[in-house]
Amino acid sequence: MLFLIRDGESERPLTGLTVNESYAGLACVYVGPALEVGREILWQETGEISTPCKVMRCQQLHRDVHLLGLQIVG
């Protein structure tokens, strides 16, 4: 699954493995630095469809491996 993290005017990709998905949000595991709760990211569903999400939880599972709980806000 591809997400885009907004840093001011720029965006950087984040690739995650989906663990669970519902109408209200999703959970995914990814390798990288922790993301702060409240941060907004975009879920890139297709090349033309992106859905804004908010980080509700970021739990470290192992060094540089995190579980994200995301709430769909759009």
Protein Blocks (a to p, Z undefined) as FASTA:
>chain_A
ZZdddehjbccddddddfbdcfkbccdddedddddehiacdddfblmlccddddfbdcdf
bghiacdddddfZZ
